[in-house]
Amino acid sequence: MHQPQPPDRLRLSPTQSTRLTMASQDLADARAADLASLDVPGLILLVERLRGSLDDALRLIKELAPPP
């Protein structure tokens, strides 16, 4: 039986690629952070940065998704 071919990789514009890289870096930084050592303002800044990255990643997905 013939296996369906996976779709071609998405072609991102330089701006989209940078946005994806920044979101990945924010996540890597958050994973590497010692949360127990952060004070309350540090935790708030970390959460806000992750919220912004998640929001931008969802916008990027909407930009790339085909219309319904």
C-alpha positions as CSV (number, residue, x, y, z in Angstrom):
1,M,0.0,0.0,0.0
2,H,1.3,3.5,-0.9
3,Q,2.1,5.7,2.1
4,P,1.0,9.3,1.8
5,Q,3.9,11.7,1.6
6,P,4.3,14.2,4.4
7,P,3.6,17.8,3.5
8,D,6.5,20.0,2.5
9,R,8.0,22.0,5.3
10,L,6.4,25.4,5.8
11,R,8.3,28.2,4.2
12,L,8.6,31.0,6.8
13,S,9.4,34.6,6.0
14,P,12.5,35.9,7.8
15,T,10.3,37.7,10.3
16,Q,8.2,34.6,11.0
17,S,11.4,32.6,11.5
18,T,12.7,35.2,13.9
19,R,9.5,35.1,15.8
20,L,9.6,31.3,16.1
21,T,13.2,31.5,17.2
22,M,12.5,34.1,19.9
23,A,9.6,32.0,21.3
24,S,11.8,28.9,21.3
25,Q,14.5,30.8,23.2
26,D,12.0,32.2,25.7
27,L,10.9,28.7,26.4
28,A,14.5,27.4,26.7
29,D,15.3,30.2,29.1
30,A,12.2,29.5,31.2
31,R,13.1,25.8,31.4
32,A,16.7,26.6,32.4
33,A,15.6,29.0,35.1
34,D,15.9,28.0,38.7
35,L,12.3,29.0,39.7
36,A,13.0,28.5,43.4
37,S,15.6,31.2,43.3
38,L,13.5,33.8,41.5
39,D,11.8,36.5,43.5
40,V,8.2,37.5,42.9
41,P,9.0,40.2,40.3
42,G,11.3,37.8,38.5
43,L,8.6,35.2,38.4
44,I,6.1,37.7,37.1
45,L,8.4,38.8,34.4
46,L,9.1,35.2,33.4
47,V,5.3,34.5,33.2
48,E,4.6,37.6,31.2
49,R,7.4,36.8,28.7
50,L,6.0,33.3,28.2
51,R,2.5,34.7,27.8
52,G,3.7,37.1,25.1
53,S,5.6,34.3,23.4
54,L,2.6,32.0,23.4
55,D,0.4,34.8,22.1
56,D,2.8,35.5,19.2
57,A,3.2,31.7,18.5
58,L,-0.6,31.4,18.2
59,R,-0.8,34.4,15.9
60,L,2.0,32.8,13.8
61,I,0.0,29.6,13.5
62,K,-3.1,31.5,12.4
63,E,-1.0,33.3,9.7
64,L,0.3,30.0,8.4
65,A,-2.9,27.9,8.7
66,P,-5.0,27.6,5.5
67,P,-8.4,29.3,5.6
68,P,-11.2,26.9,6.7
